């Protein structure tokens, strides 16, 4: 429905957008890659500038994880271009990822305009996997800048979880109970629950049958 934010598990909506790198068709243009689409309230604003600088500094790490970045705000492409130039000239950081110049259509489609937060886009973050499925959504008010180490951590965690069919504990890879180990999905029947406790100590360890963890090899 127009104006409703897509949900986790939905396919990222099809759209053709104008960016600082030319026109793009999403999600098709990034098929086979993870991508993060993030919105910011406006160009030439202090917090947004610190965020773009932070994203660019981590861009090589994202690309090493087969992950692309796409920015967005309700600004004209000319404003984006000038702002990117200002960042490069004054902060010595060349913004290498595209920024969508939105007229409001994309923001409405993704649910990025929140009535109680003014007319600008909120600080949303969409995590999209190589199959164009939305895996996570974060959003923040205008006055709160994002934690970019957490965004990078989430991409790493999703990829480990998918590759090993496991879940990730709190603060992974620095969990207070199990360190960098991962959580084995809970047993779903009595036989498996009993087997878990009998066989632990080889490939995995358990606090109980429903809370088992293992190292990633």
FENURHU-V973839 format. One record per residue. RES is the residue in one letter. SS is DSSP state (~ for helix, > for strand, _ for the rest). OMEGA is omega in whole degrees, -180 to 180 (999 if undefined). Layout:
res,ss,omega
RES,SS,OMEGA
RES,SS,OMEGA
This chain:
res,ss,omega
X,_,-177
X,_,177
X,_,-180
X,_,-180
X,_,176
X,_,-176
X,_,174
X,_,-178
X,_,177
X,_,169
X,>,177
X,_,-175
X,_,175
X,_,179
X,>,172
X,>,-173
X,>,173
X,>,-179
X,>,176
X,_,176
X,_,-177
X,>,-179
X,>,179
X,>,171
X,>,179
X,>,2
X,_,-171
X,~,-177
X,~,-178
X,~,179
X,_,-180
X,_,178
X,_,163
X,>,169
X,>,177
X,>,172
X,>,-177
X,>,180
X,>,176
X,_,-175
X,_,-177
X,_,173
X,_,176
X,_,174
X,_,-171
X,~,-176
X,~,179
X,~,179
X,~,178
X,~,180
X,~,179
X,~,177
X,~,-179
X,~,178
X,~,-179
X,~,180
X,~,-179
X,~,-176
X,~,177
X,~,178
X,~,177
X,~,-178
X,~,176
X,~,177
X,_,-180
X,_,-176
X,>,178
X,>,179
X,>,176
X,>,178
X,>,-180
X,>,165
X,>,178
X,_,177
X,_,176
X,_,-179
X,~,179
X,~,178
X,~,177
X,~,-177
X,~,-179
X,~,180
X,~,178
X,~,177
X,~,180
X,~,180
X,~,-180
X,~,-177
X,~,-173
X,~,-177
X,~,176
X,_,176
X,_,180
X,_,-180
X,_,-172
X,_,-177
X,_,-178
X,>,176
X,>,180
X,>,173
X,>,-172
X,_,174
X,_,-175
X,_,-178
X,~,-180
X,~,179
X,~,178
X,~,-179
X,~,-178
X,~,179
X,_,-175
X,_,176
X,_,-179
X,_,-173
X,~,-178
X,~,-176
X,~,178
X,_,-175
X,_,178
X,_,176
X,_,173
X,_,178
X,>,-180
X,>,176
X,>,176
X,>,175
X,>,-176
X,>,-176
X,_,-176
X,_,176
X,_,178
X,_,177
X,>,177
X,>,-176
X,>,179
X,>,176
X,>,174
X,>,169
X,>,-169
X,>,174
X,_,-175
X,_,-173
X,_,-176
X,_,176
X,_,-176
X,_,175
X,_,-173
X,~,173
X,~,178
X,~,178
X,~,177
X,~,178
X,~,-179
X,~,178
X,~,179
X,~,-178
X,~,177
X,~,-176
X,~,176
X,~,-180
X,~,-180
X,~,-176
X,~,-174
X,~,179
X,_,-179
X,_,174
X,>,-175
X,_,180
X,_,178
X,_,176
X,_,177
X,_,9
X,_,-179
X,_,-179
X,>,-176
X,_,-180
X,_,-169
X,_,178
X,>,-178
X,_,177
X,_,-176
X,>,-175
X,>,174
X,>,179
X,_,-177
X,_,176
X,_,-178
X,_,176
X,_,-175
X,~,-177
X,~,180
X,~,179
X,~,180
X,~,180
X,~,-179
X,~,-176
X,~,-179
X,~,-173
X,~,-179
X,_,180
X,_,178
X,_,-180
X,_,-177
X,_,177
X,>,-177
X,>,165
X,>,174
X,>,-174
X,_,-176
X,_,-179
X,>,-178
X,>,-177
X,>,-179
X,>,175
X,_,174
X,_,-178
X,_,999
